[in-house]
């Protein structure tokens, strides 16, 4: 009888549960909402079909005060498949896709923004 080897890799968080970086960005969005800087934000509110059996769920749906919709993806670091998915989604759907990455406190903190 053979041995089963379990691959050790990066675990993905469960749908509907924020990781620490997403929690921090969610708090940032909440402050913007309370200050009337944005109209609405929701965590994992939409699931986009990119192809058969291929989906992309952005971390946050953000509605600006003018009614425009942005989909925000929060990353500590990018893996190739995630970058491909956001680029494909941006080409397919009429939303503004924004990648959010935390800036080191050494560089002033806050958020680094990349638009697709």
N, C-alpha and C positions, 0 to 999 in steps of 0.2 A: 504494500500500500504506500502511495506517495504522500509527500507532505504538501500541505497547502501553504502557500506563501501569500501573505497579505501585503499588498503594496501600500507604502506609506506615502502620502501626498498631502497636498494642501486641501483641507476640508472646506467645503462651501457651507455658508450658513443656511439654515432652513428658511424657506420662503415665509415671509411675514415677520421675520425676526431680524432686527438691525444688528450689525456688528458695531464695534466701538467707533469706527470712523464715520459710519452712517448715522449713529446716534449724535455725534458731535455736529455733523452737518444738519441733521434734523433740528437740533437746538438752534443752530444759526438761522435756518429757514423759519422756525417758530418766532424768533425775535423779529425777523423781517415782516412776518405776518402781523404780529402785535403792533408793529410800528407803521402798518398800512403801506409797506413797501412792495408787497405782493398780495394778490387777491386770495390765493389758495395754494396749498401744497398737500400732497398725499404720498405715502410710502407704498411702493410697488402696486400702483393703481391700475396699470395697463400691462398687457402681455401682447407683444407684437409677433405675428407669424412671419418669419423670414423665408421659409421654404418648408417642404414636407418634413415634419418632425423636428423642425428647427425654430425655436422661439427666442425672443429677447424680452426680458422684463427689466426696464429701467428702474433705478432705485427710487427716484422721485419724479412725480408729475408736478410741475410748478405752473400756475396760471398767473401771469403778470396782470397788473391793474388795467391794462388796455384789452384784456381778454385773450392775448396770445398765449399759446401753450409751449412750454419747454419741457424736455425730458432730461433729467440730470442723472448722470452715472458717477457714483462716488468710488474712487479707487485709491488704495494705499500704494499700489503698483499695478502695472498693466501686464496681463498675460496676453499672448498673441490672439487667442480665440476671442477674447472680450473686445479687443480693439477692432478685429474684423467684423464682429457682430454690430458694433455701434456704427461703423462706417457703412455697412450694408443697410442698416435701418435708416440712417440719414439719407441714403440715396433713394429709399423706397417710400418714405413717409413724409408728409408736409409739416413736420415739427422741427423746432430748433433743438438739436442734441448737444448737450454740454457735458463735458467730463470735468469732474471736480477732484482735485488731489490736495491733501493738506500740505501746507508749507511748514518747514521746520521752524521751531521757535528761534533757532539760530538765525534764520532769514526773516524774522519778523512775524511768523505765524500767519494765520489766515488761510486762504484757499487759492490754489492755482487753478485757473479756468482755461479750458481748451474747447473751442467750438467746432462742431463737425457740420 
